[in-house]
Amino acid sequence: MALLLPPVSPVEPIDPSGPGLPGRAVMTQRWADLAWLHWPVAPEVVAPLLPTGVRPDVLDGVTWVGLVPFHMQRIALAGTPPLPWVGTFPETNVRLYSVGPDGRRGVVFRSLDAARGLPVAVARVGYRLPYHWARMRIERRGADLTYRARRRDGTSSLVRVRVGDRVTPTALDHFLSARWGLHTPWRGGTAFAPVAHGPWPVHQAELLELDDDLVVAAGLPRPVGPPLVRWSPGVDVAVGWPRRLPRTWV
């Protein structure tokens, strides 16, 4: 008997404006003061690290590993005011770029570090995300920003960048930033959680200092060579509830 496989869906186009949420937002937040550090990597290196049914997203034959420290601000549940204190904190994520079996582009978080315990617990349970609590701070001196993180086990990250002028995003900038959801393991399968936000404002940035353990701790090879560096003042974000992909896809 012939094995019936689901049809291969076309990959969605890269759209800096995004499709919007398919339903009501579960929460809103602002992602601010983001430093984007990215290294190219062969797709076969990261493929085993992705959820079931998800493959690396590739541009010009390579995919990318991202180290992204930023300031999470004003988390609010749908229809409620932003949470005081607990809803604003530094965060750093290690991310990969993915395509689901339905053709949706997304990200896969290999790790996320945050400086508030409650959001860590909620994200682990509600979105199955690999959050870690860490001591973190962001320091700004003129055009220079320093991002620090340190977990209880000593795993740490130090990123210092100098922000330059705003630039017109390149095709690669759009590839890395125009992501409208995340793929995450979900009860033996895979789920996709949609996000919506405006186009990213992109600035040039110079890497002044980097001393990072988070990429290797996330199961990835130690990056080789200088990263692609960008910075953004941020965007307002709406997040939808994760939905499990059909079993026939994964």
PEHU-V888298 format. One record per backbone hydrogen bond with DSSP energy under -0.5 kcal/mol. CO is the residue of the C=O (numbers start at 1). NH is the residue of the N-H. Records with the same first field share a line. If there is no record, write none. Layout:
CO: NH + NH
This chain:
2: 4
3: 5
7: 9
13: 15
15: 18
26: 78
27: 239
28: 76
29: 237
30: 32 + 73
31: 235
32: 71
34: 36 + 232
35: 37 + 69
36: 230
37: 67
38: 228
39: 65
41: 63
42: 45 + 46
43: 46 + 47
46: 49
47: 50
51: 54
55: 99
59: 62
62: 59
63: 41
64: 97
65: 39
66: 68 + 95
67: 37 + 69
68: 93
69: 35
70: 72 + 91
71: 32
72: 89
73: 30
75: 83
76: 28
77: 80
83: 87
84: 86
85: 88
87: 75
89: 72
90: 115
91: 70
92: 113
93: 68 + 95
94: 110 + 111
95: 66
96: 108
97: 57
98: 106
99: 55
100: 103
101: 9
103: 12
104: 100
106: 98
107: 183
108: 96 + 110
111: 94
112: 132
113: 92
114: 134
116: 120
117: 121
118: 122
119: 123
120: 124
121: 125
122: 126
123: 127 + 129
124: 128
129: 131
130: 112
132: 114
133: 152
134: 136
135: 150
137: 148
139: 146
141: 144
143: 163
144: 141
145: 161
146: 139
147: 159
148: 137
149: 157
150: 135
151: 154
155: 151
156: 213 + 214
157: 149
158: 211
159: 147
160: 208 + 209
161: 145 + 163
162: 206
165: 204
167: 169 + 202
170: 174
171: 175
172: 176
173: 177
174: 178
177: 179
180: 195
181: 107
182: 193
184: 191
186: 189
189: 186
190: 245
191: 184
192: 194 + 243
193: 182
194: 240
196: 238
202: 167
203: 231
204: 164
206: 162 + 208
209: 160
211: 158
213: 217
214: 218
215: 220
216: 219
228: 38
229: 205
230: 36
231: 203
232: 34
233: 33
235: 31
236: 198
237: 29
238: 196
239: 26 + 27
243: 192
246: 249 + 250
